[in-house]
Amino acid sequence: MYKVSYDLHIHSCLSPCGDEDMTPGNIVGMAAIKELNVIALTDHNSSRNCPPFLKHAECFGIIAIPGMELCTREEVHVLCLFEELQGALEFDTFVYEKLFKVHNNEEIFGRQLLINERDEVSGKEEYLLVNAADIGFDEVYELVKTYEGIMIPAHIDKSSNSLLSNLGFIPPDSRFTCAEATCKEAVSISGLSPAKAAGFSKEEEAMAELKRKNPYLQNCRIINNSDAHYLEHIHEPVHFLQIEEMNRKGILKALVNP
Protein backbone atom coordinates (compact mmCIF):
# COMPACT_ATOMS: atom_id res chain seq x y z
CA MET A 1 0.00 0.00 0.00
CA TYR A 2 1.07 3.55 -0.72
CA LYS A 3 0.09 6.65 1.24
CA VAL A 4 -0.36 9.66 -1.02
CA SER A 5 -1.29 13.28 -0.37
CA TYR A 6 -3.92 14.74 -2.64
CA ASP A 7 -5.89 17.75 -3.79
CA LEU A 8 -8.52 16.71 -6.32
CA HIS A 9 -10.47 19.93 -6.87
CA ILE A 10 -8.41 22.65 -8.55
CA HIS A 11 -9.48 25.21 -11.14
CA SER A 12 -7.33 26.64 -13.90
CA CYS A 13 -7.68 29.97 -15.71
CA LEU A 14 -10.20 28.28 -18.02
CA SER A 15 -12.76 28.67 -15.25
CA PRO A 16 -13.96 32.29 -15.38
CA CYS A 17 -13.60 32.51 -11.61
CA GLY A 18 -10.06 31.14 -11.71
CA ASP A 19 -7.13 33.53 -11.34
CA GLU A 20 -5.18 33.99 -14.57
CA ASP A 21 -2.03 32.80 -12.79
CA MET A 22 -3.72 29.38 -12.56
CA THR A 23 -2.07 28.02 -15.69
CA PRO A 24 -1.53 24.25 -15.79
CA GLY A 25 2.22 24.76 -15.48
CA ASN A 26 1.87 27.03 -12.45
CA ILE A 27 -0.60 24.68 -10.76
CA VAL A 28 1.73 21.71 -11.16
CA GLY A 29 4.69 23.80 -10.04
CA MET A 30 2.88 24.87 -6.87
CA ALA A 31 1.82 21.28 -6.19
CA ALA A 32 5.44 20.21 -6.52
CA ILE A 33 6.57 22.92 -4.08
CA LYS A 34 3.94 21.72 -1.62
CA GLU A 35 5.00 18.10 -2.21
CA LEU A 36 1.56 16.86 -3.19
CA ASN A 37 1.50 13.41 -4.76
CA VAL A 38 -1.84 13.54 -6.57
CA ILE A 39 -3.75 16.47 -8.05
CA ALA A 40 -6.77 16.85 -10.35
CA LEU A 41 -7.78 19.65 -12.68
CA THR A 42 -11.51 20.28 -12.43
CA ASP A 43 -12.61 23.34 -14.37
CA HIS A 44 -16.26 24.24 -14.64
CA ASN A 45 -17.83 22.11 -17.38
CA SER A 46 -14.55 21.70 -19.23
CA SER A 47 -11.46 19.48 -19.40
CA ARG A 48 -9.70 21.30 -22.20
CA ASN A 49 -6.74 22.49 -20.12
CA CYS A 50 -6.05 18.93 -19.00
CA PRO A 51 -3.58 17.96 -21.80
CA PRO A 52 -0.89 20.48 -20.75
CA PHE A 53 -1.75 19.78 -17.10
CA LEU A 54 -0.88 16.09 -17.51
CA LYS A 55 2.26 16.86 -19.47
CA HIS A 56 3.65 19.21 -16.83
CA ALA A 57 2.73 16.79 -14.05
CA GLU A 58 4.62 14.00 -15.77
CA CYS A 59 7.75 16.16 -15.77
CA PHE A 60 7.43 16.68 -12.00
CA GLY A 61 6.57 13.07 -11.19
CA ILE A 62 3.11 13.99 -9.88
CA ILE A 63 0.05 11.85 -10.59
CA ALA A 64 -2.37 14.16 -12.44
CA ILE A 65 -6.01 13.23 -12.91
CA PRO A 66 -7.99 14.78 -15.77
CA GLY A 67 -11.33 15.98 -14.53
CA MET A 68 -14.17 18.46 -14.60
CA GLU A 69 -16.56 20.12 -12.14
CA LEU A 70 -19.86 19.43 -13.86
CA CYS A 71 -22.83 21.70 -13.17
CA THR A 72 -25.95 19.62 -13.58
CA ARG A 73 -29.40 20.71 -14.70
CA GLU A 74 -30.26 21.23 -11.00
CA GLU A 75 -27.06 23.33 -10.61
CA VAL A 76 -25.53 20.66 -8.40
CA HIS A 77 -21.75 20.60 -8.74
CA VAL A 78 -20.18 17.18 -9.27
CA LEU A 79 -16.49 16.34 -9.60
CA CYS A 80 -15.93 13.97 -12.52
CA LEU A 81 -12.50 12.28 -12.52
CA PHE A 82 -11.18 10.09 -15.35
CA GLU A 83 -8.59 7.39 -15.64
CA GLU A 84 -7.49 8.50 -19.10
CA LEU A 85 -7.20 11.86 -20.83
CA GLN A 86 -9.11 10.61 -23.85
CA GLY A 87 -12.12 9.77 -21.70
CA ALA A 88 -12.05 13.21 -20.12
CA LEU A 89 -11.87 14.97 -23.48
CA GLU A 90 -14.68 12.87 -24.94
CA PHE A 91 -16.79 13.67 -21.90
CA ASP A 92 -15.88 17.33 -22.39
CA THR A 93 -17.27 17.20 -25.92
CA PHE A 94 -20.49 15.62 -24.68
CA VAL A 95 -20.96 18.19 -21.91
CA TYR A 96 -20.22 21.12 -24.22
CA GLU A 97 -23.12 20.07 -26.43
CA LYS A 98 -25.37 20.01 -23.36
CA LEU A 99 -24.25 23.39 -22.05
CA PHE A 100 -26.77 26.22 -22.12
CA LYS A 101 -24.98 28.61 -24.46
CA VAL A 102 -24.60 32.14 -23.13
CA HIS A 103 -21.75 34.35 -24.32
CA ASN A 104 -19.27 35.09 -21.57
CA ASN A 105 -19.17 38.70 -20.40
CA GLU A 106 -15.51 38.97 -19.44
CA GLU A 107 -16.03 42.21 -17.52
CA ILE A 108 -18.44 40.45 -15.17
CA PHE A 109 -17.22 36.84 -15.04
CA GLY A 110 -13.59 37.02 -16.16
CA ARG A 111 -11.72 35.52 -19.08
CA GLN A 112 -11.75 31.78 -19.85
CA LEU A 113 -8.24 31.02 -21.08
CA LEU A 114 -7.11 27.96 -23.00
CA ILE A 115 -3.44 27.11 -22.42
CA ASN A 116 -1.02 25.17 -24.63
CA GLU A 117 1.78 22.81 -23.61
CA ARG A 118 4.24 25.72 -23.39
CA ASP A 119 1.95 27.23 -20.74
CA GLU A 120 0.96 30.05 -23.08
CA VAL A 121 -2.51 31.37 -23.81
CA SER A 122 -3.72 29.69 -27.00
CA GLY A 123 -7.32 30.88 -27.08
CA LYS A 124 -10.45 31.72 -25.14
CA GLU A 125 -13.78 29.98 -24.62
CA GLU A 126 -16.59 32.25 -25.80
CA TYR A 127 -19.49 30.62 -23.95
CA LEU A 128 -19.85 30.96 -20.19
CA LEU A 129 -18.69 27.73 -18.57
CA VAL A 130 -20.31 28.16 -15.17
CA ASN A 131 -23.78 27.67 -16.62
CA ALA A 132 -25.68 24.46 -16.01
CA ALA A 133 -25.51 21.65 -18.53
CA ASP A 134 -28.68 19.84 -19.56
CA ILE A 135 -27.69 16.71 -17.63
CA GLY A 136 -29.67 15.57 -14.60
CA PHE A 137 -27.91 14.59 -11.37
CA ASP A 138 -29.49 11.15 -11.63
CA GLU A 139 -27.80 10.63 -15.01
CA VAL A 140 -24.26 11.44 -13.93
CA TYR A 141 -23.16 8.13 -12.38
CA GLU A 142 -23.79 5.99 -15.45
CA LEU A 143 -22.77 8.74 -17.86
CA VAL A 144 -19.34 9.29 -16.29
CA LYS A 145 -18.81 5.55 -15.96
CA THR A 146 -19.24 5.30 -19.75
CA TYR A 147 -16.09 7.40 -20.08
CA GLU A 148 -14.26 5.30 -17.44
CA GLY A 149 -14.65 7.98 -14.83
CA ILE A 150 -16.12 8.39 -11.37
CA MET A 151 -18.46 10.99 -9.88
CA ILE A 152 -18.00 12.75 -6.55
CA PRO A 153 -20.68 15.23 -5.38
CA ALA A 154 -18.73 18.41 -4.68
CA HIS A 155 -18.70 20.39 -1.41
CA ILE A 156 -21.78 18.48 -0.29
CA ASP A 157 -22.16 20.53 2.89
CA LYS A 158 -21.91 23.91 1.15
CA SER A 159 -24.90 26.25 1.16
CA SER A 160 -25.01 26.63 -2.64
CA ASN A 161 -24.44 24.48 -5.72
CA SER A 162 -24.34 21.31 -3.66
CA LEU A 163 -26.46 18.18 -3.64
CA LEU A 164 -27.92 18.93 -0.21
CA SER A 165 -28.50 22.64 -0.77
CA ASN A 166 -30.07 22.34 -4.21
CA LEU A 167 -32.02 19.09 -3.94
CA GLY A 168 -32.42 19.16 -0.17
CA PHE A 169 -31.72 15.45 0.18
CA ILE A 170 -29.69 12.58 -1.22
CA PRO A 171 -31.80 10.63 -3.72
CA PRO A 172 -32.22 7.11 -2.30
CA ASP A 173 -31.30 5.52 -5.63
CA SER A 174 -27.93 7.30 -5.70
CA ARG A 175 -24.89 5.10 -6.42
CA PHE A 176 -21.92 7.33 -5.60
CA THR A 177 -19.62 6.10 -2.83
CA CYS A 178 -17.38 9.15 -2.40
CA ALA A 179 -18.35 12.72 -1.55
CA GLU A 180 -16.44 15.92 -0.99
CA ALA A 181 -17.03 17.92 2.19
CA THR A 182 -15.71 21.31 3.18
CA CYS A 183 -15.25 20.52 6.90
CA LYS A 184 -11.50 20.12 6.90
CA GLU A 185 -11.12 18.56 10.31
CA ALA A 186 -14.04 16.24 9.79
CA VAL A 187 -12.20 14.23 7.18
CA SER A 188 -10.37 12.30 9.89
CA ILE A 189 -13.69 10.68 10.76
CA SER A 190 -13.62 8.91 7.40
CA GLY A 191 -10.99 6.59 8.79
CA LEU A 192 -7.90 8.14 7.22
CA SER A 193 -6.52 9.48 10.48
CA PRO A 194 -8.38 7.76 13.33
CA ALA A 195 -5.85 8.88 15.90
CA LYS A 196 -6.69 12.50 15.25
CA ALA A 197 -10.37 11.81 15.76
CA ALA A 198 -9.86 11.17 19.46
CA GLY A 199 -10.88 14.73 20.30
CA PHE A 200 -13.71 15.96 18.14
CA SER A 201 -13.52 19.52 16.86
CA LYS A 202 -16.56 21.61 16.03
CA GLU A 203 -16.04 20.70 12.39
CA GLU A 204 -16.01 17.00 13.20
CA GLU A 205 -19.15 17.36 15.24
CA ALA A 206 -20.75 19.17 12.30
CA MET A 207 -19.80 16.32 9.97
CA ALA A 208 -21.08 13.73 12.41
CA GLU A 209 -24.37 15.60 12.48
CA LEU A 210 -24.39 15.77 8.68
CA LYS A 211 -23.97 12.01 8.50
CA ARG A 212 -26.62 11.47 11.13
CA LYS A 213 -29.09 13.51 9.09
CA ASN A 214 -28.00 11.84 5.86
CA PRO A 215 -27.38 8.13 6.62
CA TYR A 216 -26.42 7.52 2.99
CA LEU A 217 -23.08 9.24 3.76
CA GLN A 218 -22.24 6.68 6.46
CA ASN A 219 -21.16 4.31 3.70
CA CYS A 220 -19.24 6.88 1.68
CA ARG A 221 -15.64 7.96 1.67
CA ILE A 222 -15.54 11.64 2.54
CA ILE A 223 -12.68 13.64 1.06
CA ASN A 224 -11.58 17.22 1.40
CA ASN A 225 -10.12 19.35 -1.40
CA SER A 226 -9.13 22.98 -1.79
CA ASP A 227 -11.48 24.02 -4.63
CA ALA A 228 -8.57 26.35 -5.35
CA HIS A 229 -9.02 29.27 -7.73
CA TYR A 230 -5.72 30.87 -6.68
CA LEU A 231 -2.29 29.25 -6.46
CA GLU A 232 -1.89 30.01 -2.78
CA HIS A 233 -5.12 28.17 -1.99
CA ILE A 234 -3.91 24.79 -3.23
CA HIS A 235 -3.77 22.48 -0.24
CA GLU A 236 -0.70 21.60 1.73
CA PRO A 237 -0.14 17.81 1.99
CA VAL A 238 -2.56 17.32 4.89
CA HIS A 239 -5.07 14.87 3.38
CA PHE A 240 -4.10 11.37 2.36
CA LEU A 241 -5.31 8.25 0.59
CA GLN A 242 -4.09 4.69 0.91
CA ILE A 243 -3.76 3.17 -2.57
CA GLU A 244 -2.69 -0.21 -3.93
CA GLU A 245 -1.40 1.02 -7.29
CA MET A 246 0.66 4.16 -7.77
CA ASN A 247 -1.28 5.39 -10.78
CA ARG A 248 -4.60 7.01 -11.76
CA LYS A 249 -6.40 3.67 -11.76
CA GLY A 250 -5.26 3.06 -8.19
CA ILE A 251 -6.42 6.51 -7.09
CA LEU A 252 -9.90 6.17 -8.57
CA LYS A 253 -10.26 2.66 -7.16
CA ALA A 254 -9.38 3.90 -3.67
CA LEU A 255 -11.84 6.78 -3.91
CA VAL A 256 -14.85 4.63 -4.75
CA ASN A 257 -14.08 1.98 -2.14
CA PRO A 258 -14.84 3.52 1.28
N, C-alpha and C positions, 0 to 999 in steps of 0.2 A: 504494500500500500504506500501511496505517496500523499504527503500533506502539502497542499498548494494554497497560496493566498489568491484572492480573486476580487475583481470588481467587474460585474457583468452588465452594467447599465451606464454607458457613457455616450454622450452626444458629440458629434463633430460639428464643424461649421456648415454642414449641409442642413442641419436643423436650424430654422430661423431664429430660435431662441439660444442657439449655441454661439459662444464667443468666437470671433474669427481667428483667434489664436488656436482654436481646437482643430488643427489640421491632423490628419492621421499620423504624420511623422512626429508632431509635437506630443500627441497623446501617448504614442508608444514610448517616446523618449522620457516623458514624465513617469510612465509606469515603470520603466527601467530604473529610473532614479529612486523610485519608491520601493523597488525590488518586489513588484507584484509578479506572480507567476502566470496568471490567467486574466485576460481582459476581453470584453466584448464591445463591439461598436453597435449602438442601437439608436440610430436616428429615427425621427418621426416618419413613419410610413415609407422609409427608403433604406436600401442597402448599398447604394451606388458609390459610397466612399469606402466600402469594404475592401476592394482589390488592393489599393495602396496600403490600407491598414494592415492587411495580412502580410504584405511584402515587407514592410518596415518591421513588423513583429518578428518575422523569421530572422531578420538580421540581428535582432537583439536576443533571440532565444526565448521569446515569450510566446505562450500559447494564445493565439488570437481567435476569437469566435465571431464569425460573421452573423450579424443579427439585425433586428429592427424593433422599434417600439410601435406596434400597430395600434391605431385608434379605430375601434370598432364602430359599427352603426350606432351603438348606444353610448359612444364616446368613453368606453372603458379602454384603458391602456393595457396592452399585453406585450410582454417581451417575447419575441420569437427568435430562438437561437438555432443555428444550423450547423450540421457536421461539416458540410462542404460549401465552398464559395458558390459553386454553380447552383446549388439548391437555393441559396439566399438570393441570388440574382434572378432566378426564375420566379421566386416568390415575389420579389420586388416588381417584376413586370406584371404579375397578376394583380397585385395590390394597386399599382398605378392606374390600371384600367378601372378599378373600383373606387378610386378616389373622386370625391366631389370636387370638380375643377373650378377653382377660384384663383384668379391671378394674384400673386403675392404682391402686397404693397410693402416695399422694402422700408419705407419711412416708418411704418407702424410695426411690422413684424421682424424686420432685419433681412439681410441677404441670405440666400441658400446656395452655398458655394460647393461646386464639385472640384475635387482635387485629383491631380494625376500622381503617378508614381514618383515624380521628383518633388512632391509636396508643393506643387504650384497650382494656382487656380486655373482650371481648364474650362470652366463654364458655370452657369447658374441654372437652377431649376425655376421655371417661371410660375408654376402653380404652387399655391400654399400647401405645405406638407403637413401642417398640424390639423388639417381638416379630418373629419371622419371618413373612413372608407365604407363602402356599402357591403360590409361583411358583419354578420351577426356574431356576438360572443359565442353562441352555441355552435357556430360553424368552425371556430378557430382550431380546436384540438385536431380534428381529422384533416383539416386543410393544411396545417403546418406539418403534420405527420407525412402528408403526401410528398413534401419536399425534404423529408428526412430531418425535420426539425422538431423542437419541443416548444410548448407554450408555458409562460410563467406570468400569471396576473401581476401587474406592476403595482408597486406601492399600495397594497391592498387596504391598508389602514389610513390612507390619505383622504382628505375631505373632498377631493374633486378628482375626476377622471380615474376613479378606481372602481373595482367590481362592487365593493360594498357601498360606496357613496352613490353610484349611478343606478345600480339595480336594487340596492337595499338588502340584498341577500345573496347567498351562493346557490345557484341553481342545483337542485338535488341530483340532476343527471350529469353534473360536471365530471370531468375525467382527469383534470390536472392534478399533479401530485407535488408540485413545487409552487410556492408563492413568495413574492417579495414583500417585505414589510419595512417600514421606515424606523421602527423602534430599534435603535442600534444595539442597546444592551440586551434586548429581548432575544436576540439571535442565539445566545448561549443556551436558551431553553430547548432549542431544536436538537440538542445532543452533541453539538460540536465542541463545546467547552463546558462540560458538566461541573467541573470544579468551580468555575466562576459563578455558577448559578446558586451557590450555597447561600449567598445573601441577595435577596431579590431587590432590585432597584425599582423605582417608580415605573420605568419603561418596561421592565419585566412583568411587573404586576399588570400593566396595561395590556401587554400581549397575552398574558394568562387569561385576562378578562375577555379579550378578543376571541381567543380560542373557546372559552366557555360559551360565549354567545354564538359562536359559529363552529359547531363540533366537526364540521367537514375538515377544518384546518388541523385537527388533532392528528390526522394521518398524512399530513403534508410536511415536506421539508420547507422550512422558512429561511430565506436568505436575505441578506442586506447588501445593498449596493449604493453607490454614491449618487446616481442620476446626475452625474457631473455635466455641467454646461461650461465650466471654466476649468482650466488646467489645475489650478490650486485646489479644486474640490474633489479631484480623483482620490479615492481612498488610500490611506496607508495600508500596509499589509496586516490588517487586524481581523479579517474574516477568512476562514479556511474551509476547505473541502478535503475529504479523504477520497482518493481515487485509486482505481486498480491499474489503469493505463494512462501513461503520461501523454495524452493526446486529446483532441477535441471529442472523439468518441467516448473516451473515459470520463471526460467532464460532464457531458450530457447524460451519460448513464448514471453518474453519481447524483446528478440533480433530480432525476425523476424517480430515484429509489430512496425514499425517506429513511 
